[in-house]
């Protein structure tokens, strides 16, 4: 991987801001989703946010698509497993556990975005064709990876007892 250039620190600051904005979006969607009466409607808000992210980003380049997925996909990937697969992630999954999962998934996504852009992979022709279809495929792969990572993080937290039974929202 080449050495970071002069834009490394500004990019890092922007990505930190994006992670914070993602956490704010996570809190907003969590508040809306927890008021829904059934599991399907709880998952509809995070899925809608991810679809709106895809619609908004369909005409950008691959590097921007991966970087912006930190805002739209990572926080929502932390919300979907507790809402759709309640028994899979543990019975006591509250906002503290969701925020912890979001932090891990977002940091992974930021690291991948830096690797993807700085290594030059974002400009490899067979990865990026600059069409809405190729951007949709890249976005769906990011969604799948983030969802699998979130599921793994929840399983790991359950196994080692991080933010366990007495979590609560105090």
Residue, then its C-alpha position, 0 to 999 in steps of 0.5 A: x500500500x502506498x504511503x498516505x498523502x497530504x490528504x490523509x488527515x483531512x480524509x480521516x477527519x471527514x470519515x470520523x465526522x461520517x461515523x458520528x453522523x452515522x451514530x446520530x442516524x442510528x439513534x434516530x432510526x432506533x427511536x422510530x423503529x422501536x415504536x413500530x408494533x411488529x418486527x417487519x415494520x421495525x426492520x423497514x426503517x433501516x432497510x429504507x435508509x439503506x435503499x435511499x443511500x443506494x438511490x442517492x449514491x448510484x451515480x458516484x464513483x466506487x471510492x465515494x460509494x464505499x466511503x459513504x456506505x459508512x453513513x448509510x450501511x454500517x449503522x443500519x447493519x447494526x440495527x437489522x439483526x436485533x430487529x429481524x433475528x431477535x433470538x439470534x443476537x440475544x434476548x437483551x439487545x438494547x441501544x448500548x449493544x447496538x451502538x457497540x456493534x455499530x462502532x465496530x462495523x463502522x470502524x471496519x468500514x472506514x478501514x476498508x474505505x481507506x484501503x479501497x481508495x488508497x490502494x487504487x482498487x477503486x480505479x481498477x476497471x473490472x471492479x468499477x465501470x461507473x454505471x448504476x448497475x456496477x454501483x448497485x452490485x458494489x453497494x449490495x456487497x458492502x451491505x452483505x459484508x456489513x450485515x455478516x460482520x454485525x451478526x458476527x459481532x453480536x455473536x461475539x458479544x453474546x459469547x463473551x458477555x459484553x453488555x449482557x443481561x442487565x444492559x438496560x437503557x438508563 
